[in-house]
Amino acid sequence: MFVQLLRLGRTRTESERDRSLEIIERETHRLIALSNSVMGAATAEVQLRSAPVDVTTVALTAADFFTPLAEARKMRIELDVVSPAIARGDPGAIRQILINVLDNAAKYGPIGQTITIGVRNEGKVVRLWVDDCGPGIPASERENVWKPFFRVGGTLDDSTGGAGLGLAIVRDLATAMHADVELVQRPTGGMRFTLSLQGNPNGAAP
């Protein structure tokens, strides 16, 4: 994402350019670690730590990370969150889930759309959701999008990038945290992705 910003010359200042390069370096190391984990997961279940995590803090961090790409595509990130919203889970996994979903929303949604990130604490459950203004996903294909390498419409056209792994990783990470994921069509158009995490019974901040 940030390579695209640099190649298109859309960093306005030297500090923005330096920040983009720092993110590229950091995310490269993170993706190396993730790929090693995926290779290990080929023969064993994904193992994640379960600890109290403020989902709102994770959402704000992911939104800040994703904002430069959204702005480059003339998209806006809107937040509808409450704080604190303490759940049981792995903060790195929750962040990865959110980044993957935001990336999908940006790839397939229209230029100028508003993407909304929401968080609600419902006691026993903490819900994190993402609303987009894209074309949606046919009901007949919604279960298939969680499968590795599946592309909506069955096309291998790479004009949007990606390999059809983003949502497969989302489901695997959610399953490892004993969380639920759901995709539903919004009445106003677009899709809503929801991650439902176990609420932290003690309500204590991490």
C-alpha positions in Angstrom: 0.0 0.0 0.0 2.7 2.4 1.0 4.9 1.4 -2.0 2.0 2.6 -4.2 1.9 5.9 -2.4 5.6 6.4 -3.0 5.5 5.3 -6.7 2.5 7.6 -7.4 4.3 10.5 -5.7 1.5 11.1 -3.2 3.6 11.7 -0.1 3.3 15.5 0.4 6.4 16.0 2.7 9.7 14.4 3.5 8.3 13.3 6.9 5.4 11.5 5.2 7.9 9.8 2.8 10.1 8.8 5.7 7.1 7.5 7.7 6.0 5.5 4.6 9.4 3.9 4.3 9.4 3.1 8.1 6.1 1.4 7.7 7.2 -0.6 4.7 10.3 -1.8 6.6 8.2 -2.7 9.7 5.5 -4.4 7.8 8.0 -6.4 5.8 9.4 -7.9 9.0 5.9 -8.5 10.2 4.9 -10.3 7.0 8.0 -12.4 7.2 7.0 -13.5 10.7 3.4 -14.1 9.5 4.5 -16.2 6.5 6.6 -18.3 8.9 3.6 -18.7 11.1 1.5 -19.7 8.1 4.0 -22.3 7.1 3.9 -23.7 10.6 0.2 -23.7 10.6 0.2 -26.0 7.6 0.9 -28.9 10.0 -0.5 -27.4 13.3 -3.3 -25.2 14.4 -2.7 -21.5 14.7 -1.8 -20.7 18.3 -2.6 -17.2 19.7 -2.5 -15.8 23.1 -5.7 -15.0 24.9 -5.5 -11.9 27.1 -7.6 -8.8 27.9 -7.3 -6.3 25.0 -9.0 -3.0 24.4 -10.5 -3.5 20.9 -11.1 0.2 20.5 -7.4 0.9 20.9 -6.6 -1.7 18.2 -9.2 -0.2 15.9 -7.8 3.3 16.3 -4.3 2.1 15.6 -5.4 0.2 12.5 -7.4 3.2 11.2 -4.4 5.5 11.7 -2.2 3.0 9.8 -4.7 2.7 6.9 -5.7 6.3 6.6 -2.9 7.3 4.1 -4.0 4.7 1.6 -7.6 5.6 2.0 -6.8 9.3 1.3 -4.8 8.4 -1.7 -7.9 6.6 -3.1 -10.1 9.6 -2.1 -11.7 7.4 0.6 -12.6 8.4 4.1 -12.3 6.4 7.3 -15.0 7.1 9.8 -15.0 5.8 13.4 -18.0 4.8 15.5 -16.4 3.4 18.6 -16.8 3.3 22.4 -14.0 3.0 24.9 -13.0 0.9 26.6 -14.3 -2.2 24.9 -12.3 -5.0 26.6 -12.4 -8.5 25.0 -10.4 -11.7 25.3 -8.1 -12.1 22.3 -4.7 -11.5 20.6 -4.2 -7.8 19.7 -1.9 -8.6 16.8 -4.5 -11.0 15.3 -7.4 -8.5 15.8 -5.3 -5.8 14.0 -4.5 -8.2 11.2 -8.1 -9.1 10.8 -9.1 -5.4 10.6 -6.3 -4.5 8.1 -7.3 -7.4 5.8 -11.0 -6.4 5.9 -10.1 -2.7 5.3 -7.9 -3.7 2.4 -10.8 -5.6 0.8 -13.2 -2.7 1.3 -10.7 -0.3 -0.3 -9.9 -2.6 -3.3 -13.5 -3.4 -4.3 -15.3 -0.2 -3.1 -15.8 2.9 -5.2 -13.5 5.9 -5.2 -14.7 8.5 -2.7 -16.5 6.0 -0.4 -16.7 6.2 3.4 -15.5 3.1 5.3 -16.8 3.0 8.8 -15.1 1.1 11.7 -17.4 0.4 14.7 -16.8 -1.1 18.1 -19.4 -1.9 20.7 -19.1 -3.5 24.2 -22.2 -5.7 24.7 -21.0 -7.2 28.0 -20.4 -10.9 27.1 -19.5 -9.9 23.5 -17.4 -7.2 22.0 -18.3 -6.5 18.4 -15.9 -5.0 15.8 -17.4 -4.2 12.4 -16.5 -2.6 9.1 -19.1 -1.1 6.7 -18.2 -0.3 3.1 -20.0 1.1 0.1 -18.9 -1.5 -2.4 -20.9 -3.6 -4.8 -21.5 -6.3 -2.2 -21.1 -10.0 -2.4 -23.8 -12.3 -3.8 -25.5 -14.4 -1.1 -24.5 -17.6 -3.0 -20.8 -16.7 -2.7 -20.6 -15.4 0.9 -19.5 -18.7 2.4 -16.9 -19.2 -0.3 -15.1 -15.9 0.3 -13.6 -17.5 3.5 -11.9 -20.2 1.4 -8.2 -19.7 0.4 -7.6 -18.4 -3.1 -11.3 -17.8 -3.8 -12.1 -14.6 -5.8 -15.7 -13.3 -6.1 -16.9 -14.1 -9.6 -14.3 -16.8 -10.0 -11.9 -14.5 -11.8 -8.1 -14.5 -11.5 -8.0 -10.9 -12.8 -5.3 -9.3 -10.6 -6.2 -5.7 -11.4 -7.2 -5.3 -7.7 -4.2 -7.2 -6.4 -4.2 -9.9 -3.8 -4.4 -13.7 -4.1 -7.7 -14.4 -2.4 -6.1 -15.2 1.0 -7.2 -12.1 3.0 -10.5 -13.4 4.3 -9.3 -16.9 4.7 -6.6 -15.6 7.1 -9.4 -13.6 8.8 -11.4 -16.7 9.5 -8.4 -18.7 10.7 -7.4 -16.0 13.1 -10.9 -15.6 14.4 -11.3 -19.3 14.9 -8.0 -19.4 16.8 -9.5 -16.8 19.2 -12.8 -18.6 19.5 -14.5 -15.6 17.8 -17.2 -15.4 15.1 -17.1 -13.6 11.8 -20.0 -12.6 9.6 -20.7 -10.9 6.3 -24.1 -9.4 5.6 -25.5 -7.0 3.0 -26.3 -3.5 4.3 -29.8 -2.2 3.5 -28.2 1.0 2.2 -25.7 -0.9 0.0 -22.3 -2.4 0.6 -21.3 -5.0 3.1 -20.9 -5.2 6.8 -18.1 -7.4 8.2 -18.5 -8.2 11.9 -16.0 -9.9 14.3 -17.6 -11.0 17.6 -15.1 -11.5 20.4 -15.6 -12.9 23.9 -16.0 -10.1 26.4 -13.6 -10.0 29.2 -15.5 -11.1 32.3 -13.5 -8.9 34.7 -13.8 -5.9 32.4 -10.2 -5.0 33.3 -8.1 -3.0 30.8 -5.0 -4.8 29.5 
